[in-house]
Amino acid sequence: MDNTDIDAMELDALASFNDTLTTMLTTLSAFLLLTAASLDNNDETPRRRRRQRDPSQRKRRTTEYRRFRFNLDNLSNQMCTQFFRFNKDEIRKILPYMGLSHLRYRNRLKPSEELAMCIWLNRLSWPNRIHDMPRLFGVSPTYISVVYNDVMWHFHRRFTQFLRWDPERLTVSKIRQYAEVIGEGGKVWAFIDGTTQQICRPGRNQEVFYTGHKAFHGYKWQGIVTPDGLCSSLAGPKEGSTSDWLMYEHSGIDETINSLFNQHGIPLDRRPLIYGDAAYTSRMASMGPWRRPARGELSPEKISFNQRLSKKRVAVENFFSMVQAQWTLGVMRICHRLGSTPVALTFQAGLAQIRYSPTHA
């Protein structure tokens, strides 16, 4: 047998091996595809299979509405107050401060400032269904959803620091005016309290958002209400498991107020304080009610002080209830799903627009 015959035999063997390997790979690929298809079919629920078989279920539900250009002047002041909580003149006074002309909306939407503002206010005022709002504004539900969320985040970025502390308004002279209105020898100038806004039970980290005191999941806010009916400071949001005192420490309000008094050289014994419930212990800028000492009793003067301040402190709780009554979306927990909607911002937006006049002011 010469070398030519040997080379021919080797080539035949290699060709036969190549054919066998190709056949094996083809069979293996077909087996894997069949196995994957079988697993997919087994994972499908009966409801999903029915939906795939029914052509009518494949169509996306649409909202019937008539397109038109929204004009605020077409609504009466009574309707504006009903839909937006403000009349036409008040809405137009607020618009320049919102800065909506500088906002770039997603999907290249270009709503007018009045339309964007009214969509935002209408959504906040009541948990309206998105599919019902096109009849009022003449645009699609998707359009409304995009505009509402973009305006909400714009408001948060623009006003969060202003809502936490306004140094131009909260001066030493203004704080002393508040203290004179409240009385008590100028010792107290505002009232502080925390509030928890309920949300749907989250899928993850449930223990972080759960508050045992209220027995639900939510976010916490801290508000300081002054006698002029304004929430002069709003700090948050924090997880529902955060205590009121820990919320106060994280807010940095104590340091901000002390820095203001230190700049003007006001001694500690002449500084008015913010008053809270028993959860707020005495600090440099805050105080709580007098506590009964161990194996002792409070003096009649301290008992009377606690009773008077307890009645006046209700102003901050009434303020929170007013926000919930006027801007109802913030308290409808079924509308707040973590990761789906800006759950923590609805209360902030509503609180910034409410005004409450305490009876003692």
C-alpha positions as CSV (number, residue, x, y, z in Angstrom):
1,M,0.0,0.0,0.0
2,D,1.6,3.3,-1.1
3,N,1.3,6.7,0.5
4,T,-1.5,7.8,-1.9
5,D,-3.8,5.0,-0.6
6,I,-3.1,5.9,3.0
7,D,-3.9,9.6,2.4
8,A,-7.2,8.7,0.7
9,M,-8.2,6.5,3.7
10,E,-7.4,9.3,6.1
11,L,-9.5,11.7,4.1
12,D,-12.4,9.3,4.0
13,A,-12.2,8.8,7.8
14,L,-12.1,12.5,8.5
15,A,-15.1,13.1,6.2
16,S,-17.1,10.3,7.9
17,F,-16.3,11.7,11.3
18,N,-17.3,15.2,10.2
19,D,-20.7,13.9,9.0
20,T,-21.3,12.0,12.2
21,L,-20.4,15.1,14.3
22,T,-22.7,17.3,12.2
23,T,-25.6,14.9,12.6
24,M,-25.1,14.7,16.4
25,L,-25.0,18.5,16.8
26,T,-28.2,18.9,14.7
27,T,-30.0,16.2,16.8
28,L,-28.9,17.9,20.0
29,S,-30.0,21.3,18.8
30,A,-33.4,20.0,17.9
31,F,-33.8,18.3,21.2
32,L,-32.9,21.5,23.1
33,L,-35.4,23.5,21.1
34,L,-38.1,21.0,21.8
35,T,-37.3,21.0,25.5
36,A,-37.4,24.8,25.7
37,A,-40.7,25.0,23.9
38,S,-42.2,22.3,26.2
39,L,-41.0,24.2,29.3
40,D,-42.5,27.5,28.0
41,N,-45.8,25.8,27.4
42,N,-45.8,24.3,30.8
43,D,-45.0,27.7,32.4
44,E,-48.0,29.4,30.7
45,T,-51.0,29.8,32.9
46,P,-54.5,28.8,31.6
47,R,-55.4,32.5,31.6
48,R,-52.5,33.4,29.5
49,R,-53.2,30.7,27.0
50,R,-56.9,31.8,26.7
51,R,-55.7,35.4,26.2
52,Q,-53.4,34.3,23.3
53,R,-56.2,32.3,21.7
54,D,-58.8,35.1,22.0
55,P,-57.9,37.8,19.4
56,S,-60.1,40.3,21.1
57,Q,-57.9,40.2,24.2
58,R,-54.9,41.3,22.2
59,K,-56.3,44.7,21.5
60,R,-55.2,47.4,23.9
61,R,-58.1,49.2,25.6
62,T,-58.5,52.8,24.4
63,T,-60.2,55.8,25.8
64,E,-62.8,57.6,23.8
65,Y,-62.5,61.4,24.0
66,R,-62.7,64.5,21.9
67,R,-59.5,66.3,21.1
68,F,-59.7,70.1,21.7
69,R,-57.4,72.9,22.8
70,F,-57.8,73.4,26.6
71,N,-58.6,77.0,27.6
72,L,-58.9,77.9,31.2
73,D,-61.3,80.8,30.4
74,N,-63.9,78.4,29.2
75,L,-64.4,77.3,32.8
76,S,-66.1,79.3,35.5
77,N,-64.4,80.1,38.8
78,Q,-66.7,77.7,40.6
79,M,-65.6,74.9,38.2
80,C,-62.0,75.8,38.6
81,T,-62.2,75.7,42.3
82,Q,-64.0,72.3,42.1
83,F,-61.5,70.8,39.7
84,F,-58.2,72.5,40.7
85,R,-58.8,73.9,44.2
86,F,-57.9,77.4,42.9
87,N,-59.8,79.9,40.8
88,K,-58.5,81.3,37.5
89,D,-56.8,84.3,39.0
90,E,-55.0,82.3,41.6
91,I,-53.8,79.8,39.1
92,R,-52.3,82.5,36.9
93,K,-50.7,84.1,39.9
94,I,-48.9,80.8,40.8
95,L,-47.8,80.0,37.2
96,P,-44.8,82.4,37.1
97,Y,-43.3,80.9,40.2
98,M,-43.6,77.3,38.9
99,G,-41.2,77.9,36.1
100,L,-42.9,75.5,33.8
101,S,-41.7,77.4,30.7
102,H,-38.2,75.9,31.3
103,L,-39.4,72.4,31.7
104,R,-38.7,69.9,28.9
105,Y,-41.2,67.1,28.8
106,R,-40.6,63.6,27.8
107,N,-41.8,62.3,24.4
108,R,-41.3,65.9,23.0
109,L,-44.6,67.0,24.5
110,K,-45.2,70.7,24.5
111,P,-48.3,71.5,26.7
112,S,-49.1,75.1,27.6
113,E,-48.2,76.2,31.1
114,E,-51.9,76.5,32.0
115,L,-52.7,73.0,30.7
116,A,-49.7,71.4,32.6
117,M,-50.6,73.2,35.8
118,C,-54.2,72.3,35.6
119,I,-53.4,68.6,34.9
120,W,-51.2,68.6,37.9
121,L,-53.7,70.3,40.2
122,N,-56.6,68.2,39.1
123,R,-54.7,64.9,39.6
124,L,-53.6,66.0,43.1
125,S,-57.0,67.3,44.2
126,W,-58.7,63.9,43.9
127,P,-57.7,60.3,42.9
128,N,-59.2,60.7,39.4
129,R,-58.9,57.9,36.9
130,I,-56.5,58.8,34.2
131,H,-59.0,57.6,31.6
132,D,-61.6,60.1,32.9
133,M,-59.4,63.1,32.7
134,P,-59.2,63.4,28.8
135,R,-62.8,64.6,28.7
136,L,-61.7,67.7,30.7
137,F,-58.4,68.4,29.0
138,G,-58.8,67.0,25.5
139,V,-55.6,65.0,25.4
140,S,-54.8,61.3,25.7
141,P,-54.3,59.4,29.1
142,T,-50.7,58.9,28.2
143,Y,-50.2,62.6,27.6
144,I,-51.8,63.3,31.0
145,S,-49.6,60.8,32.8
146,V,-46.4,62.1,31.3
147,V,-47.2,65.7,32.0
148,Y,-48.3,65.0,35.6
149,N,-45.2,63.1,36.5
150,D,-42.8,65.6,34.8
151,V,-44.5,68.5,36.6
152,M,-44.3,66.6,39.9
153,W,-40.6,66.0,39.6
154,H,-40.0,69.5,38.4
155,F,-41.8,70.8,41.5
156,H,-39.7,68.6,43.8
157,R,-36.4,69.7,42.3
158,R,-37.4,73.4,42.3
159,F,-39.0,73.8,45.8
160,T,-37.6,71.0,48.1
161,Q,-34.9,73.2,49.7
162,F,-37.3,76.1,49.9
163,L,-39.9,74.0,51.7
164,R,-37.3,72.7,54.1
165,W,-36.1,76.2,55.2
166,D,-36.6,79.7,53.7
167,P,-33.8,81.9,55.0
168,E,-35.2,85.0,53.4
169,R,-38.5,84.7,55.3
170,L,-37.5,83.0,58.5
171,T,-35.4,85.7,60.0
172,V,-34.8,86.4,63.7
173,S,-37.3,89.3,63.7
174,K,-39.9,87.1,62.1
175,I,-39.4,84.3,64.6
176,R,-39.8,86.8,67.4
177,Q,-43.1,88.0,65.9
178,Y,-44.3,84.4,65.8
179,A,-43.3,84.0,69.5
180,E,-45.3,87.1,70.4
181,V,-48.4,85.8,68.7
182,I,-48.3,82.4,70.5
183,G,-47.6,84.0,73.8
184,E,-46.1,82.0,76.7
185,G,-43.6,84.8,77.3
186,G,-42.0,84.4,73.9
187,K,-40.7,80.9,74.6
188,V,-42.4,79.2,71.6
189,W,-42.5,80.3,68.0
190,A,-43.8,77.2,66.1
191,F,-45.1,73.7,66.5
192,I,-43.6,70.6,65.1
193,D,-44.9,67.1,64.5
194,G,-44.5,64.2,62.1
195,T,-47.0,62.5,59.8
196,T,-47.0,59.2,58.0
197,Q,-48.6,58.8,54.6
198,Q,-49.8,55.2,53.8
199,I,-48.8,53.4,50.7
200,C,-49.5,49.9,49.2
201,R,-47.5,47.1,50.8
202,P,-44.2,47.0,48.9
203,G,-42.9,43.8,47.3
204,R,-39.4,44.2,48.8
205,N,-38.0,45.7,52.0
206,Q,-41.4,45.7,53.7
207,E,-40.0,46.0,57.2
208,V,-38.2,49.3,56.2
209,F,-41.5,51.0,55.3
210,Y,-43.6,49.5,58.0
211,T,-44.5,51.6,61.0
212,G,-45.6,49.6,64.1
213,H,-47.3,52.6,65.6
214,K,-49.7,53.0,62.7
215,A,-49.6,49.3,61.6
216,F,-49.2,50.0,57.9
217,H,-46.5,50.8,55.3
218,G,-45.7,54.4,54.5
219,Y,-43.5,57.4,54.3
220,K,-42.9,60.0,57.0
221,W,-42.8,63.7,56.8
222,Q,-41.9,66.3,59.4
223,G,-43.7,69.7,59.5
224,I,-43.2,72.9,61.4
225,V,-46.3,75.1,61.4
226,T,-46.2,78.8,62.3
227,P,-49.0,81.1,63.5
228,D,-49.4,82.7,60.0
229,G,-50.9,79.4,58.8
230,L,-47.9,78.2,56.8
231,C,-45.9,75.1,57.1
232,S,-42.6,76.9,57.4
233,S,-40.5,73.8,57.3
234,L,-41.1,70.4,55.7
235,A,-38.5,67.7,56.0
236,G,-38.5,64.3,54.4
237,P,-39.5,61.8,53.1
238,K,-38.2,59.0,55.3
239,E,-39.2,55.4,55.6
240,G,-42.2,54.6,57.8
241,S,-40.1,52.8,60.4
242,T,-38.3,56.1,61.3
243,S,-39.3,57.6,64.6
244,D,-40.2,61.2,65.0
245,W,-37.1,62.0,67.0
246,L,-34.8,60.3,64.6
247,M,-36.6,62.2,61.8
248,Y,-35.9,65.4,63.6
249,E,-32.2,64.6,64.0
250,H,-31.8,63.7,60.3
251,S,-33.6,66.8,59.1
252,G,-30.9,69.1,60.4
253,I,-33.4,71.8,61.5
254,D,-31.8,72.0,65.0
255,E,-28.5,73.0,63.4
256,T,-30.1,75.4,61.0
257,I,-31.9,77.3,63.7
258,N,-28.9,77.4,66.0
259,S,-26.8,78.7,63.2
260,L,-29.3,81.5,62.6
261,F,-29.3,82.6,66.3
262,N,-25.5,82.3,66.6
263,Q,-25.0,84.6,63.6
264,H,-26.9,87.3,65.5
265,G,-25.3,86.6,68.9
266,I,-28.5,85.7,70.7
267,P,-27.8,83.9,74.0
268,L,-29.4,80.5,74.7
269,D,-31.8,81.8,77.4
270,R,-33.4,84.3,75.0
271,R,-34.0,82.0,72.1
272,P,-37.6,81.0,71.3
273,L,-38.1,77.2,70.7
274,I,-40.3,75.0,68.6
275,Y,-42.7,72.9,70.6
276,G,-43.6,69.3,70.0
277,D,-45.3,66.4,71.7
278,A,-43.6,64.0,74.1
279,A,-41.5,62.4,71.3
280,Y,-39.4,65.6,71.0
281,T,-37.0,65.9,73.9
282,S,-35.5,69.3,74.8
283,R,-32.7,70.3,72.5
284,M,-31.0,73.6,71.5
285,A,-33.9,74.6,69.3
286,S,-36.8,72.4,70.4
287,M,-38.7,71.4,73.5
288,G,-41.4,69.1,74.6
289,P,-43.9,69.1,77.5
290,W,-42.6,69.0,81.1
291,R,-42.2,65.5,82.3
292,R,-43.0,64.3,85.8
293,P,-39.8,63.5,87.7
294,A,-39.2,60.2,89.3
295,R,-41.0,59.9,92.7
296,G,-42.2,63.5,92.3
297,E,-44.9,65.7,90.9
298,L,-45.0,68.6,88.5
299,S,-45.7,72.1,89.9
300,P,-49.0,73.7,89.1
301,E,-47.3,76.1,86.8
302,K,-45.7,73.4,84.7
303,I,-49.0,71.4,84.5
304,S,-50.8,74.5,83.3
305,F,-48.0,75.2,80.7
306,N,-48.4,71.6,79.4
307,Q,-52.2,72.0,79.1
308,R,-52.0,75.3,77.3
309,L,-49.4,74.2,74.8
310,S,-51.1,70.9,74.2
311,K,-54.2,72.8,73.0
312,K,-52.2,75.2,70.8
313,R,-50.1,72.3,69.4
314,V,-53.2,70.9,67.7
315,A,-52.6,73.5,65.0
316,V,-50.0,71.3,63.3
317,E,-52.2,68.3,63.3
318,N,-55.1,70.3,61.9
319,F,-52.8,71.5,59.2
320,F,-52.0,67.9,58.2
321,S,-55.7,67.0,58.2
322,M,-56.4,70.1,56.0
323,V,-53.9,68.8,53.4
324,Q,-55.5,65.4,53.4
325,A,-59.0,67.0,52.9
326,Q,-58.0,69.4,50.1
327,W,-55.5,67.2,48.2
328,T,-57.0,63.8,48.6
329,L,-54.7,61.9,46.2
330,G,-52.0,61.9,48.9
331,V,-54.0,59.8,51.3
332,M,-55.4,57.2,48.9
333,R,-53.0,54.4,49.5
334,I,-54.3,52.2,46.7
335,C,-53.0,54.9,44.3
336,H,-49.4,54.8,45.7
337,R,-47.4,51.8,44.6
338,L,-43.7,51.9,45.3
339,G,-41.7,52.0,42.1
340,S,-44.7,52.8,40.0
341,T,-45.7,56.3,41.1
342,P,-44.0,59.2,42.9
343,V,-45.6,58.1,46.2
344,A,-43.7,60.4,48.5
345,L,-44.2,63.6,46.5
346,T,-47.9,63.9,46.4
347,F,-48.1,64.9,50.0
348,Q,-45.3,67.4,49.6
349,A,-47.0,69.0,46.6
350,G,-50.4,69.3,48.4
351,L,-48.9,70.6,51.6
352,A,-47.0,73.4,49.8
353,Q,-50.3,74.8,48.4
354,I,-52.5,74.6,51.5
355,R,-53.0,77.4,54.0
356,Y,-54.4,77.0,57.5
357,S,-55.4,79.8,59.9
358,P,-55.1,78.6,63.5
359,T,-57.6,80.0,65.9
360,H,-54.9,81.2,68.2
361,A,-53.0,83.2,65.6
